[in-house]
Amino acid sequence: MGLKVNTIISLENDEQYVILNETIYGGIKYFLVMGVDKNKDVIPNDVAIIEEIIDGQDVYVDKVTDPELIIILTRILKAQM
């Protein structure tokens, strides 16, 4: 089972993000996320795009760092909102 929009995910480093939107590009699922603090309040300047990686029953995420891919995904995600 993968990630879902409007849920909060916790990373191994204890950072938490709320999933705002999702898209599939090149057969890979990507999510627009915004950081949340310990009180579950959003952190407006902590925005990222993450890639979902499913390995059997485990779900992992990887932050997208390729500038060209970020531009493409940002356009797609904005058009969906």
C-alpha positions in Angstrom: 0.0 0.0 0.0 1.4 3.3 -1.0 1.2 6.9 0.2 -2.0 8.9 0.0 -2.9 12.6 -0.3 -3.9 14.4 2.9 -1.9 12.1 5.2 1.1 12.9 7.3 4.3 10.9 6.8 7.2 10.6 9.2 10.7 10.1 7.9 13.4 8.2 9.7 15.0 11.5 10.7 11.8 12.5 12.5 10.8 15.1 10.0 7.1 15.1 9.2 5.3 16.1 6.0 1.7 16.4 4.9 1.0 15.1 1.4 -0.7 17.8 -0.7 -0.9 16.4 -4.2 0.3 13.5 -6.3 1.2 12.8 -9.9 2.7 10.0 -12.0 5.4 11.0 -14.4 7.5 8.5 -16.4 5.8 5.6 -14.5 6.9 6.9 -11.1 4.6 8.4 -8.5 5.6 11.8 -7.1 4.1 13.8 -4.2 4.1 17.5 -3.3 4.7 17.7 0.4 4.8 20.4 3.0 6.6 20.1 6.4 4.6 20.0 9.6 5.9 20.7 13.1 5.4 18.8 16.3 1.9 20.4 16.8 0.9 19.3 13.2 1.0 22.9 12.0 2.2 23.3 8.4 5.6 25.0 7.8 4.9 27.1 4.7 8.5 27.5 3.6 9.3 23.7 3.9 8.0 22.4 0.6 9.4 19.5 -1.4 8.6 16.9 -4.0 9.3 13.3 -3.1 9.4 10.1 -5.1 7.6 7.0 -3.9 9.6 3.8 -3.9 7.7 0.6 -3.1 9.9 -2.5 -2.3 7.6 -5.4 -1.5 5.5 -4.3 1.5 7.8 -1.4 2.4 7.3 2.1 1.1 10.2 4.5 0.9 10.5 8.1 -0.3 13.4 10.0 -1.9 13.5 13.8 -2.2 13.7 15.0 -5.8 16.8 17.0 -6.3 17.2 17.2 -10.1 16.4 20.8 -11.0 15.0 20.0 -14.4 12.7 17.3 -13.0 11.6 19.6 -10.2 10.5 22.2 -12.8 8.6 19.6 -14.8 6.9 18.1 -11.8 6.0 21.6 -10.4 4.2 22.5 -13.6 2.3 19.2 -13.6 1.4 19.4 -9.9 0.3 23.1 -10.2 -1.9 22.3 -13.2 -3.7 19.7 -11.1 -4.6 22.1 -8.3 
